[in-house]
Amino acid sequence: MKRTLIWCAGLLFAGSVIAAPDDLEDAYAKLQSAVTGKDAAQVKELAPKVCELARALAAKPAPQEESEKKVWESAVKYARDVEVFTEYALYSTAVQSPPPVTVELFEMLERQNPKSKYFSPGYGPYLAALNQTGQAAKIPTVAERAIAHWSDDEDLQLVLADYDMNRTRVAEAGIHAERLVAVLPRHPPPEGVAPAAWERKRTQALGRGYWIAGQAHATKGEYNLADSDLRSALPLIAGNDAMLAGAYFQLGIANYHLGRLALRHTQVQEAAAFSEKAAAIKGPYQQQAWTNAAVMRREAEKLRGAR
């Protein structure tokens, strides 16, 4: 293998002032060994070097002679394959390392190639490691930078939905939440993640996504959409009183407006029942929910009497 590559380099790149391909081969072999041995320090040292050498080889211009082009194409393909391996080396070592090293390696990968395919399974561990190392403040910035390349990543969408919701940017939060609930059901469990762990994560993320989407629609007066999203959230957020209170409260308002519009007293009664459930949970919705429930019960009686 090494002799062949050196021969190709001699044919194509004799007299080049850049590092010879045998240097690439040696560094590449050392990087492979470092990955196998889970030697994070060596991976940190070698991955940038191997990437630089591979890019230099891949950047060589095509030869003029037709007879040399196949050899050049093979060399370029090899170089690109090696560059992709450097991305894998950073990713695979990162997810097996302590959180501070995980962060450092993902930051290296982000600088090397923010569009790397290894970010698809990697952003979850990366964001978790930032949180574990006291760098949670960086998470929204990382997510906002990444979302341009990975709009289907559920971890990024959830982070940004929560970030915008906490800053009362409800419309923006709703956009991220709707994207989350659209893409997550299509995603299989990531490699190496136990099915039970994936199902827990999936349930929590979908519950939060539907809840945020429903709150956003309710704020904009989009009551049909709010009703649909919040009903979808209910079984997924069971046991979370803070989220249940908000869901019941907005379901009450949504169904009250929908019921009045359609002159359906039964839907207004259901709205009152939702409001009563919200009022039964201690918290910021409690007092207003009791008031709403009483108004809704009276309105339901009026609608029933008008039939």
N, C-alpha and C positions, 0 to 999 in steps of 0.2 A: 504493500500500500504506500509506504513512505517513499520507496524508490520510484514508483510510478508518478507520484505527485511531484517529486523533485525533477523528474524527467520532463513532465509537463511544464514546470516552471522554467526550466532551462530552455525549452523550445519557445515559450511564449514571452518570458519576461527577463531574458538574459540582460545583464547590465543594469537591472532595476536598482534604485537606491533605497527602496523600501525593504522591510524585513523579508527574507526569503521564506518560501512556504515550509521549509523544514523547521523553521522557528515556530510557525503556526502549528505544525504537526506536534512538535514537542510540548508546546503550551497547552494544546488541546488535549493531549493524552494526560497531562498532569491535572487538568481541570476535570476530566472524566474520573480520574482516581479520587480527587477531592470530593466530588459529588457522591461517589460510592462510599467513601469513608466518612461522609457527613462532617467534613472538615470545613466549617464555615469561614475560618480565617483564610484558608487557601482559596476558597471560592471567591471571597471578597477581593483577594489579590489578583487571581487569574482571570476571572470573568471579563473585566474591562480590557485586559491585555489581549485576550483571545478575540474578543469582539473587534478591537481596533485592527488586529492583523487580518481577520476575516474580511472586514469591510475594505481594507486596502486591496486585498486580492480581488474581491468582487468588483472593485471600481476600475480595474484595468480595462483599457479600451479594447474593443474587438480588433483582432489582427486583420491586416489587409488581405493576406493570402487565404483563399477559400479552404485550402487543405488544413489550415491551422484552426479553423473556427470551431470544429467539434471539440477539440482539445480545450480551447478557451471556454466553451460552454460548460464542459464538465468541471473545469476549475472554478468557474463562477458559481455553479450549482453547489459544489462542495463547500465553497466559502459561505454561501447563504445558509446552508444546512448547519454549518458550524456556528454561525451567528445565532440561529434559533436555539441551538443547544445552550449557548451562554445564557439565554433568557430562561430556559428550563432549569439550568444550574442554579440561578438566583432564586427562582420560584420554589423549586423542590427543597432547597436548603432552608429557605425562609420559613416554610410551613412546618419544618421539623426542628426549629431552633427556639430558644427562649425569646420572649417578646421583644427585648431591646434589639437583638440580632435580627429578628423578623422585620422590624421597622427599618433597620438600616439596609437590609437586602432588598426590600420592596422599594425603598427610595432610590436605590441604585438602578433597579429595573425600570422605574418610572423615568429616570433621567435617560437611560439607554433607549427605551422604546415604550412610550406611554400607550401605544396601541398593541402591545404584546398580547398574544392570545392567552398567555398564562395569567393575565389579570382577570379573566373571566371567572376562574375558580379561586383567584387570589385575593380579591378585594375584601371578602369576608374576613379571612385571617388577618389581613393588613389592618383593617379598621379596628378589629378586636385588639390587636397588639398595640395600636396607638392608645386605645382606652386603658389597657392594662399597664402602660408605661407612663401614665399621667399626662398624655398628650391628646386628650379628648378634644381640646380646642382646635386641633388641626383637622379633625375629621371632616367638618363641613367643607373646608377648603379643598381637601383631597377629593372629596366626593364631587364637588362642583367642577373641578378640573377633569375628573374622570368621566363624568356622565356624557360628555360630548362623544366619547369613543365607545361607551358601554351603556347605552340607553336601556338595554334589557336586563341589566344587573339588578337583582332584587335588593341586595344590600345597599347599593347606592341610592336607589329610589326611596327606600324606607328611611335612610339617614336624612335625605333632603326633604322628604315629606314631614318628618318630625321637626327638623330644623326650621322649616318655614312655618309650621303650625305653632311652634313655641314663640315665634316672633310675630304672630298674628298676620302672617302673609298667607291668608287662608286660600286664596285663589291658586297661588303657586303650589301650596301644599296639596291641594286637590289634584292638580295635574300630575304630580309625582305619584300620588296614591292611586289614581286611576291607572297609570302605567304599571304600577306594581301589581295590582290585582288582575291586570290583563295578561302579564307575562309569566307570573309565578306558577300558575297551574300547569303551564306547559313544560316547566323545568324538571328534569329527572333529578334524583338525589346525586349530589356531587360524588366523585370517586373518593372512596375512603371514609365516607360519612355513613354511619349506621342508619338504617331505615327509620328506626324509632326517633333518633335525634333529628333527622331531616323532617319528619312529620311534625315534631314539636316546633321546630323553627318555622316550618311552612304555616302551621296553624296560627302562631303568634304574629307572623308577618302579614298574613291575609287578614286576620282580625283587625290589626292596627290599620292596614291599608283601607279596608272597607269603612272603618270608623272615621278615618280622616276624610275620605272621599265623601261620605255621607254628611259630615259636618260642613264641608265646603259647599256642597249643594244646598244644604239647608240655609246657610248664610246668604246664598244668592237667590233664595226663594224658588229653587228648582226642586219642588216637593216630591214629584214622582221619582226622580233620581235619588233624592235623599232617602225616601222610603225604601227603595230597592237596596241601596248600599247598606243602610243601617240594619235592615232585616237580615242581610247576608252576614253582617258582623256579629249579631247576637249569639249564635251558638259557638262562635270562635273566641268570644271574650268572656265566656261564662266564668264567674268567680272574680272578675276584675270590676269591683264596684264603681271605681272612678269612671271607667269607660262605659259601664252599663248605665250609670246615671245620665251621662251625656247622650247616649244612644236613645234611651227611653224618652228623655226630655224632647229631643228633636223629632223622634217618631210621633210623639204626641202632637207637636205643632204641625208637622207635615200632614198627618192624617186628618187633623182638624180642618186645615185649609182644603185638602182634597175632598173630604166628605161634604163640607159646606158647598163647594163648587158643584159637586155632583148631586147635591140634595140627598145624600145617603146618611140617614141617622145612625145606621149601624157602624159606619166608618168613624163618625164623630164619637160614638160610644167607645170604640176601640182607641181613639185618640185619648179619651179621658182615662182609660185603663192604663195606657202607656204613661201618662202623666202621673198617675197614682203610683206606679212602680218607681218612677224617678223620685217622687216625693218620699218614698219609703227608705231611700238611701241617704244617709247623712252626707251633707256636702253643699256646694254652692248652688245646686239646682233645686234644693229641697223646698224652700219657701215658695218660689215662683211656680214650681210644679204643682203644689197644692192649690194655688190660686187658679192656675190654668185648668186643672181637673174640674174644679167647681164650675167654671165658665163653660167648659165643654159638656158637662153633664146637662146643664140647663139648655144649651144649644141643641143637644141631641133630642131632648124632650120636645122642644119647639118644632124641630124637623119631623119628628114622629107624629106629632099632633097635626101637622100640616098635610100629611098624606091622606 
